[in-house]
Amino acid sequence: MTDMNNPNHGGGYGNWPQQPQQPYPHQQPHPQQHPYGYPVDDEAATTLLPPVPPLDDAAATTLLPPVPPLDDAAATTLLPPVTVSGAMPVAPPQHFGQPPAQPQQPPSRARHRAPTPQPAPHQAAPMPPAAPVPPTGPGFDPPTMTLKRPTAPVPGQVTGAPGAQPYAAVPAQPQPVTPPPAAPRGRTGSPIIDPGLQPALITAGAAALLAGGAALGQVALALVVALLQLLTAAGWFRLNGMWPARQGILLAALAGFTADVAVLLADSRGGVAAVVGTLGGFFLLVLVLQTFRPSDPKERFYALTVLGSATVVTALCTMLLLADWVPAGVGAVALATLLAAAPLPGPKQLGPVLGLVAAVLLGFLVGAPMALGSLAGLGALVGRRVAAYDFPSRFVHMTAGVALPLAVSAPLIWIATDLLAG
């Protein structure tokens, strides 16, 4: 084998024939070529592109409509004339920058040259005064408040040509004025509405029940009085605009029931004290409940007034259990109420006057005390008047209109038969 690394043998890297190096000839300058290796030939580069036709403005704007000449008179028809009283003042020119500075010369040359004067800032010449615009012309309308609408075009006349009148003055038609919606009409007239004859008949029926209960005994009378007290509490709350005030109605009715039971359990001399004690306790309860009630102070005071008065009126109905001559007293109430509600001919005050006279005569006829008829009749008229106040509803007439004549007369009957008779 031949040792490739042995220089004495014909192989290896060390025994390759050496080529004599030829001296490089003198380098000839090559011609300048394009950076991409080929010269640029515009004709050869654009051989495959289609020829560009010459631009024809007439053909390019064939589809566009013709532009009519501009007529200032037609364009400013709706504008009012402008009158110039004097020339417009011309503001002095404002320079936002300083003129450019001259380049500095070397010191050696600057000594031999005269300093170059700076150019003076440009001053604008004053503008001539503007010519006044004539107030009216063939294409102008004076200022007016009339409406304008376009007229039909005249055949053969170009819109906007001098002398054309594209708009015509049309007088403005008066538009109908729509009145604002009327506010809901409030109630007019007297707020006193009489309950009528039907509540008076029901009052007479309740008086008959009281007379029958008094004839049967204290317990029967107490049951009818309890019914009267419940009707009184409901009517009083509805009359004062507090409905449905179920808690107040139940509290007032409970005060009346408690007073009835206290009178039935008391002896003959302790009945009045039982009624007064019941009133005091329930009035204190009402005061505490309304004081700590989480509501507006004004509403709290109003609720306290209504609930306190309802408690007093309801509990005072119990005085019928302590009074004498109960059938005569409630009979006088029924007679006065019926005559006051009857549709009698004559003036309006005739019915109440006749009712009061009839109540007094009834007391004399049955041999009752002298003040019984007059006080019972007066209480009936007052209760009916109270039930007719402040535009009451039918519910008020069926509750307060029925119960208040008897409720107001109850303490008066006791006063006439016990205090004044004794």
RODO-2510 file (C-alpha; in nm, 4 decimals, decimal comma):
residues 422
     n   res          X          Y          Z
     1     m     0,0000     0,0000     0,0000
     2     t     0,1060     0,3402    -0,0638
     3     d     0,1579     0,5606     0,2316
     4     m    -0,0307     0,8703     0,1658
     5     n     0,1617     1,0570     0,4320
     6     n     0,5062     0,9532     0,3107
     7     p     0,6587     1,2267     0,0978
     8     n     0,8885     0,9706    -0,0762
     9     h     0,6018     0,7965    -0,2417
    10     g     0,3851     0,9131    -0,5201
    11     g     0,0711     0,9571    -0,3052
    12     g    -0,0266     1,1889    -0,0225
    13     y    -0,0700     1,5515    -0,0002
    14     g     0,2932     1,6416    -0,0098
    15     n     0,3788     1,5040    -0,3604
    16     w     0,1156     1,6759    -0,5742
    17     p     0,2613     1,8573    -0,8718
    18     q     0,2712     2,2246    -0,8089
    19     q     0,1245     2,4479    -1,0777
    20     p     0,3359     2,7462    -1,1556
    21     q     0,1570     3,0671    -1,0658
    22     q     0,0926     3,2861    -1,3608
    23     p     0,1250     3,6526    -1,3004
    24     y    -0,2135     3,8355    -1,3122
    25     p    -0,2454     4,0418    -1,6195
    26     h    -0,3167     4,4076    -1,5891
    27     q    -0,6730     4,4467    -1,4817
    28     q    -0,8895     4,6041    -1,7458
    29     p    -1,1680     4,8406    -1,6310
    30     h    -1,5070     4,6734    -1,6529
    31     p    -1,8022     4,8638    -1,7862
    32     q    -2,0516     4,9951    -1,5252
    33     q    -2,3418     4,7559    -1,4846
    34     h    -2,6867     4,7846    -1,3264
    35     p    -2,7049     4,6790    -0,9627
    36     y    -2,9276     4,3859    -1,0612
    37     g    -2,6832     4,2712    -1,3284
    38     y    -2,8569     4,3956    -1,6450
    39     p    -2,9050     4,7359    -1,8032
    40     v    -3,2428     4,9101    -1,7884
    41     d    -3,4219     4,9428    -2,1183
    42     d    -3,7593     5,1189    -2,0959
    43     e    -3,8735     4,9940    -2,4308
    44     a    -3,7934     4,6338    -2,3466
    45     a    -3,9461     4,6632    -1,9984
    46     t    -4,2799     4,7907    -2,1283
    47     t    -4,3142     4,5637    -2,4269
    48     l    -4,5960     4,3540    -2,2782
    49     l    -4,8018     4,6530    -2,1477
    50     p    -5,0981     4,7710    -2,3616
    51     p    -5,0754     5,1101    -2,5181
    52     v    -5,2251     5,3988    -2,3219
    53     p    -5,4879     5,5907    -2,5206
    54     p    -5,4779     5,9666    -2,5063
    55     l    -5,7026     6,1322    -2,2441
    56     d    -6,0238     6,2737    -2,3874
    57     d    -6,2104     6,5006    -2,1441
    58     a    -6,5217     6,5085    -2,3582
    59     a    -6,5518     6,1308    -2,3644
    60     a    -6,4714     6,0975    -1,9924
    61     t    -6,7545     6,3356    -1,8882
    62     t    -7,0163     6,2077    -2,1306
    63     l    -7,2445     6,0703    -1,8538
    64     l    -7,2258     6,3815    -1,6366
    65     p    -7,5116     6,6374    -1,6665
    66     p    -7,4252     6,9768    -1,8013
    67     v    -7,3367     7,2368    -1,5406
    68     p    -7,5584     7,5459    -1,5751
    69     p    -7,3961     7,8831    -1,5372
    70     l    -7,3930     8,0236    -1,1819
    71     d    -7,6438     8,3011    -1,1244
    72     d    -7,5898     8,4938    -0,8004
    73     a    -7,9267     8,6624    -0,8295
    74     a    -8,1190     8,3329    -0,8258
    75     a    -7,8978     8,1823    -0,5550
    76     t    -7,9536     8,4704    -0,3138
    77     t    -8,3242     8,5262    -0,3738
    78     l    -8,4250     8,4431    -0,0162
    79     l    -8,1515     8,6539     0,1412
    80     p    -8,2345     9,0070     0,2570
    81     p    -8,0471     9,2922     0,0935
    82     v    -7,7233     9,4046     0,2552
    83     t    -7,6618     9,7751     0,2858
    84     v    -7,3105     9,8958     0,3617
    85     s    -7,3013    10,2382     0,5232
    86     g    -6,9254    10,2903     0,5125
    87     a    -6,5948    10,1431     0,4189
    88     m    -6,4764     9,8386     0,6050
    89     p    -6,1742     9,9161     0,8244
    90     v    -5,8584     9,7397     0,7270
    91     a    -5,6657     9,5784     1,0078
    92     p    -5,2899     9,6423     1,0110
    93     p    -5,0827     9,3500     0,8900
    94     q    -4,9652     9,1158     1,1568
    95     h    -4,6256     8,9462     1,1221
    96     f    -4,6020     8,6130     1,2859
    97     g    -4,2235     8,5877     1,2437
    98     q    -3,9104     8,7999     1,2197
    99     p    -3,7350     8,8465     0,8842
   100     p    -3,4555     8,5980     0,8204
   101     a    -3,1178     8,7018     0,9555
   102     q    -2,8279     8,7578     0,7174
   103     p    -2,5444     8,5063     0,7310
   104     q    -2,2478     8,6285     0,9264
   105     q    -1,9311     8,7049     0,7303
   106     p    -1,5868     8,6107     0,8488
   107     p    -1,4206     8,8783     1,0604
   108     s    -1,1497     8,9418     0,8044
   109     r    -1,3952     9,0201     0,5279
   110     a    -1,6485     9,2013     0,7449
   111     r    -1,3953     9,4833     0,8053
   112     h    -1,3767     9,5643     0,4325
   113     r    -1,7568     9,5556     0,3619
   114     a    -2,0276     9,7918     0,4607
   115     p    -2,3047     9,6446     0,6699
   116     t    -2,5991     9,5255     0,4628
   117     p    -2,9169     9,7044     0,5626
   118     q    -3,2006     9,4885     0,6822
   119     p    -3,5023     9,4686     0,4491
   120     a    -3,7959     9,6736     0,5726
   121     p    -4,1049     9,4767     0,6682
   122     h    -4,3652     9,4557     0,4018
   123     q    -4,6487     9,7000     0,4558
   124     a    -4,9830     9,6261     0,3011
   125     a    -5,1428     9,9037     0,1061
   126     p    -5,4816    10,0196     0,2363
   127     m    -5,7722     9,8488     0,0650
   128     p    -6,0155    10,0633    -0,1277
   129     p    -6,3601    10,1048     0,0284
   130     a    -6,6090     9,8405    -0,0682
   131     a    -6,8788     9,9466    -0,3052
   132     p    -7,2242     9,9605    -0,1491
   133     v    -7,4614     9,6834    -0,2470
   134     p    -7,7807     9,8081    -0,4053
   135     p    -8,0796     9,7428    -0,1787
   136     t    -8,2995     9,5898    -0,4438
   137     g    -8,2504     9,4528    -0,7891
   138     p    -8,4213     9,2496    -1,0533
   139     g    -8,3371     8,9202    -0,8778
   140     f    -8,3900     9,0210    -0,5114
   141     d    -8,6935     9,0344    -0,2808
   142     p    -8,7217     9,2702     0,0148
   143     p    -8,7124     9,1130     0,3625
   144     t    -9,0480     8,9580     0,4320
   145     m    -9,2071     8,7021     0,6629
   146     t    -9,3960     8,5285     0,3799
   147     l    -9,3239     8,1736     0,2797
   148     k    -9,1491     8,0920    -0,0495
   149     r    -9,2214     7,7984    -0,2707
   150     p    -9,0888     7,7146    -0,6170
   151     t    -9,3080     7,7865    -0,9159
   152     a    -9,3569     7,5644    -1,2173
   153     p    -9,0700     7,5966    -1,4672
   154     v    -9,1452     7,7830    -1,7865
   155     p    -9,0794     7,5789    -2,1039
   156     g    -8,7716     7,6965    -2,2877
   157     q    -8,6371     7,8934    -1,9919
   158     v    -8,3182     7,7815    -1,8191
   159     t    -8,3333     7,7794    -1,4418
   160     g    -8,0990     8,0336    -1,2964
   161     a    -8,0908     8,2565    -1,6032
   162     p    -8,1096     8,6311    -1,5488
   163     g    -8,4665     8,7489    -1,5199
   164     a    -8,6035     8,4145    -1,4035
   165     q    -8,8217     8,4048    -1,0931
   166     p    -8,7788     8,0565    -0,9441
   167     y    -8,9678     8,1362    -0,6211
   168     a    -9,3019     8,2995    -0,5624
   169     a    -9,4162     8,4708    -0,2457
   170     v    -9,7039     8,2902    -0,0759
   171     p    -9,8775     8,4449     0,2261
   172     a    -9,8330     8,2411     0,5409
   173     q   -10,1520     8,0620     0,6379
   174     p   -10,2466     8,1003     1,0041
   175     q   -10,1965     7,7706     1,1824
   176     p   -10,4756     7,6637     1,4173
   177     v   -10,3662     7,7035     1,7759
   178     t   -10,4330     7,3899     1,9748
   179     p   -10,5401     7,4827     2,3268
   180     p   -10,3579     7,3050     2,6085
   181     p   -10,5415     7,0166     2,7697
   182     a   -10,7807     7,1434     3,0282
   183     a   -10,6956     7,0618     3,3854
   184     p   -10,9387     6,8354     3,5663
   185     r   -11,2137     7,0470     3,7091
   186     g   -11,2326     7,0455     4,0831
   187     r   -11,5488     7,0260     4,2830
   188     t   -11,7386     7,3484     4,3019
   189     g   -12,0140     7,4600     4,5273
   190     s   -12,0749     7,3924     4,8931
   191     p   -11,8820     7,1003     5,0480
   192     i   -12,1878     7,0219     5,2610
   193     i   -12,3858     6,7357     5,1054
   194     d   -12,6857     6,6206     5,3034
   195     p   -12,6938     6,2438     5,3639
   196     g   -13,0493     6,2189     5,2389
   197     l   -13,3572     6,0304     5,3451
   198     q   -13,2205     5,6750     5,3282
   199     p   -12,9601     5,7151     5,6070
   200     a   -13,2264     5,8898     5,8144
   201     l   -13,4532     5,5864     5,7824
   202     i   -13,1671     5,3595     5,8902
   203     t   -13,1039     5,5886     6,1879
   204     a   -13,4706     5,5547     6,2854
   205     g   -13,4370     5,1744     6,2639
   206     a   -13,1256     5,1796     6,4865
   207     a   -13,3174     5,3986     6,7359
   208     a   -13,5955     5,1431     6,7432
   209     l   -13,3405     4,8673     6,8183
   210     l   -13,1973     5,0726     7,1039
   211     a   -13,5444     5,1306     7,2463
   212     g   -13,6198     4,7587     7,2288
   213     g   -13,2866     4,6690     7,3891
   214     a   -13,3507     4,9154     7,6724
   215     a   -13,6869     4,7490     7,7331
   216     l   -13,5171     4,4063     7,7534
   217     g   -13,2421     4,5036     7,9950
   218     q   -12,8837     4,6247     8,0235
   219     v   -12,7217     4,3326     7,8453
   220     a   -12,9494     4,3522     7,5401
   221     l   -12,8996     4,7273     7,5289
   222     a   -12,5225     4,6807     7,5533
   223     l   -12,5247     4,4538     7,2455
   224     v   -12,7077     4,7112     7,0357
   225     v   -12,4803     4,9868     7,1690
   226     a   -12,1748     4,7785     7,0649
   227     l   -12,3117     4,7596     6,7098
   228     l   -12,3627     5,1366     6,7145
   229     q   -12,0051     5,1876     6,8371
   230     l   -11,8554     4,9788     6,5540
   231     l   -12,0546     5,1756     6,2966
   232     t   -11,9472     5,5031     6,4576
   233     a   -11,5747     5,4186     6,4487
   234     a   -11,5847     5,3165     6,0815
   235     g   -11,7832     5,6229     5,9764
   236     w   -11,5637     5,8656     6,1714
   237     f   -11,2422     5,7380     6,0147
   238     r   -11,3889     5,7457     5,6646
   239     l   -11,5290     6,0916     5,7227
   240     n   -11,1813     6,2224     5,8104
   241     g   -11,0173     6,0719     5,5019
   242     m   -10,8375     5,7815     5,6729
   243     w   -10,9535     5,4684     5,5023
   244     p   -10,8880     5,1803     5,5272
   245     a   -10,7506     5,2527     5,8771
   246     r   -10,8410     4,9117     6,0183
   247     q   -10,6097     4,9392     6,3157
   248     g   -10,7584     5,2741     6,4185
   249     i   -11,1156     5,1514     6,3718
   250     l   -11,0506     4,8416     6,5797
   251     l   -10,8774     5,0437     6,8517
   252     a   -11,1670     5,2925     6,8772
   253     a   -11,4254     5,0128     6,8749
   254     l   -11,2243     4,8266     7,1406
   255     a   -11,2368     5,1352     7,3610
   256     g   -11,6163     5,1401     7,3311
   257     f   -11,6491     4,7661     7,4045
   258     t   -11,4216     4,8022     7,7071
   259     a   -11,6346     5,0881     7,8388
   260     d   -11,9522     4,8775     7,7956
   261     v   -11,8039     4,5889     7,9895
   262     a   -11,6740     4,8235     8,2609
   263     v   -12,0198     4,9765     8,3063
   264     l   -12,1874     4,6343     8,3229
   265     l   -11,9378     4,5181     8,5857
   266     a   -11,9513     4,8370     8,7941
   267     d   -12,2155     4,9136     9,0548
   268     s   -12,4854     5,1745     9,0146
   269     r   -12,2592     5,4570     9,1303
   270     g   -11,9405     5,3543     8,9531
   271     g   -12,0617     5,3589     8,5942
   272     v   -11,9435     5,7110     8,5172
   273     a   -11,6037     5,6453     8,6698
   274     a   -11,5729     5,3281     8,4584
   275     v   -11,6376     5,5247     8,1374
   276     v   -11,3966     5,8047     8,2322
   277     g   -11,1257     5,5556     8,3346
   278     t   -11,1633     5,3653     8,0074
   279     l   -11,1367     5,6862     7,8089
   280     g   -10,8242     5,7945     7,9971
   281     g   -10,6477     5,4612     7,9519
   282     f   -10,7195     5,4281     7,5821
   283     f   -10,6349     5,7896     7,5120
   284     l   -10,2955     5,7375     7,6754
   285     l   -10,2470     5,4235     7,4653
   286     v   -10,3299     5,6169     7,1481
   287     l   -10,0864     5,8918     7,2452
   288     v    -9,8010     5,6454     7,2998
   289     l    -9,8682     5,4554     6,9773
   290     q    -9,8789     5,7670     6,7605
   291     t    -9,5771     5,9277     6,9282
   292     f    -9,3470     5,6358     6,8518
   293     r    -9,4936     5,5768     6,5091
   294     p    -9,2219     5,6036     6,2354
   295     s    -9,3926     5,8540     6,0068
   296     d    -9,3916     6,2197     5,9109
   297     p    -9,4580     6,4535     6,2067
   298     k    -9,7461     6,6267     6,0295
   299     e    -9,9102     6,2961     5,9431
   300     r    -9,8477     6,1701     6,2954
   301     f   -10,0294     6,4691     6,4462
   302     y   -10,3215     6,4272     6,2075
   303     a   -10,3491     6,0556     6,2864
   304     l   -10,3325     6,1321     6,6589
   305     t   -10,6177     6,3820     6,6273
   306     v   -10,8414     6,1475     6,4279
   307     l   -10,7751     5,8427     6,6435
   308     g   -10,8173     6,0352     6,9696
   309     s   -11,1471     6,1919     6,8652
   310     a   -11,2748     5,8572     6,7306
   311     t   -11,1965     5,6951     7,0653
   312     v   -11,3853     5,9656     7,2556
   313     v   -11,6943     5,9639     7,0295
   314     t   -11,7138     5,5832     7,0275
   315     a   -11,6690     5,5407     7,4008
   316     l   -11,9285     5,8084     7,4837
   317     c   -12,1981     5,5916     7,3221
   318     t   -12,1755     5,3844     7,6405
   319     m   -12,3537     5,6658     7,8250
   320     l   -12,6825     5,5199     7,6965
   321     l   -12,6286     5,2370     7,9445
   322     l   -12,6271     5,4917     8,2286
   323     a   -12,9133     5,7174     8,1106
   324     d   -13,2826     5,7035     8,1924
   325     w   -13,5634     5,7564     7,9456
   326     v   -13,3616     5,5939     7,6697
   327     p   -13,6678     5,5050     7,4521
   328     a   -13,7926     5,8648     7,4667
   329     g   -13,4469     6,0051     7,3938
   330     v   -13,3726     5,7851     7,0912
   331     g   -13,7303     5,8429     6,9693
   332     a   -13,6673     6,2185     6,9715
   333     v   -13,3442     6,1621     6,7756
   334     a   -13,5229     5,9542     6,5115
   335     l   -13,8028     6,2095     6,4724
   336     a   -13,5652     6,5057     6,4354
   337     t   -13,3505     6,3184     6,1825
   338     l   -13,6464     6,2138     5,9666
   339     l   -13,7979     6,5623     5,9511
   340     a   -13,4573     6,7201     5,8722
   341     a   -13,4056     6,4803     5,5781
   342     a   -13,7641     6,4896     5,4451
   343     p   -13,8130     6,6781     5,1140
   344     l   -14,0516     6,9386     5,2519
   345     p   -14,1725     7,2364     5,0473
   346     g   -14,0370     7,5727     5,1479
   347     p   -13,6936     7,6920     5,2541
   348     k   -13,4121     7,4559     5,3294
   349     q   -13,4045     7,5311     5,7017
   350     l   -13,7675     7,4294     5,7458
   351     g   -13,6958     7,0597     5,7966
   352     p   -13,4361     7,0950     6,0785
   353     v   -13,6545     7,3474     6,2600
   354     l   -13,9586     7,1218     6,2424
   355     g   -13,7479     6,8260     6,3582
   356     l   -13,6241     7,0115     6,6660
   357     v   -13,9787     7,1236     6,7524
   358     a   -14,1105     6,7683     6,7111
   359     a   -13,8392     6,6303     6,9437
   360     v   -13,9300     6,8811     7,2126
   361     l   -14,3025     6,8014     7,1832
   362     l   -14,2308     6,4272     7,2055
   363     g   -14,0505     6,4777     7,5356
   364     f   -14,3457     6,6694     7,6735
   365     l   -14,5954     6,4087     7,5521
   366     v   -14,4209     6,1156     7,7232
   367     g   -14,3576     6,3085     8,0432
   368     a   -13,9774     6,3119     8,0101
   369     p   -13,7634     6,5855     8,1592
   370     m   -13,7901     6,9222     7,9862
   371     a   -13,4380     6,9229     7,8456
   372     l   -13,4568     6,5718     7,7013
   373     g   -13,6364     6,6500     7,3784
   374     s   -13,4399     6,9647     7,3026
   375     l   -13,0965     6,8132     7,3765
   376     a   -13,1724     6,4894     7,1911
   377     g   -13,3018     6,6775     6,8855
   378     l   -13,0053     6,9158     6,8907
   379     g   -12,7581     6,6252     6,9061
   380     a   -12,9310     6,4573     6,6122
   381     l   -12,9064     6,7702     6,3964
   382     v   -12,5386     6,8274     6,4881
   383     g   -12,4424     6,4678     6,4099
   384     r   -12,6202     6,4795     6,0753
   385     r   -12,4481     6,8063     5,9870
   386     v   -12,1059     6,6649     6,0726
   387     a   -12,1706     6,3611     5,8520
   388     a   -12,2512     6,5932     5,5576
   389     y   -11,9227     6,7850     5,5647
   390     d   -11,6355     6,7863     5,3088
   391     f   -11,7910     6,6130     5,0043
   392     p   -11,8658     6,2828     5,1814
   393     s   -11,9160     5,9648     4,9843
   394     r   -12,2010     5,7177     4,9923
   395     f   -12,0077     5,5008     5,2363
   396     v   -11,9825     5,7950     5,4754
   397     h   -12,3553     5,8559     5,4456
   398     m   -12,4246     5,4905     5,5219
   399     t   -12,1953     5,4852     5,8267
   400     a   -12,1374     5,8279     5,9770
   401     g   -12,4723     5,9570     5,8479
   402     v   -12,6487     5,6755     6,0316
   403     a   -12,4438     5,6538     6,3519
   404     l   -12,3443     6,0123     6,4356
   405     p   -12,6945     6,1446     6,5190
   406     l   -12,7286     5,8737     6,7856
   407     a   -12,3604     5,8873     6,8965
   408     v   -12,3663     6,2649     6,9544
   409     s   -12,7041     6,2465     7,1321
   410     a   -12,5995     5,9643     7,3693
   411     p   -12,4095     6,1795     7,6264
   412     l   -12,6696     6,4579     7,5894
   413     i   -12,9495     6,2150     7,6799
   414     w   -12,7579     6,1151     7,9913
   415     i   -12,7031     6,4820     8,0821
   416     a   -13,0734     6,5649     8,0341
   417     t   -13,2041     6,2693     8,2362
   418     d   -12,9474     6,2462     8,5181
   419     l   -12,7666     6,5772     8,5649
   420     l   -13,0351     6,8285     8,4761
   421     a   -13,3318     6,6246     8,6065
   422     g   -13,1779     6,5624     8,9486
***
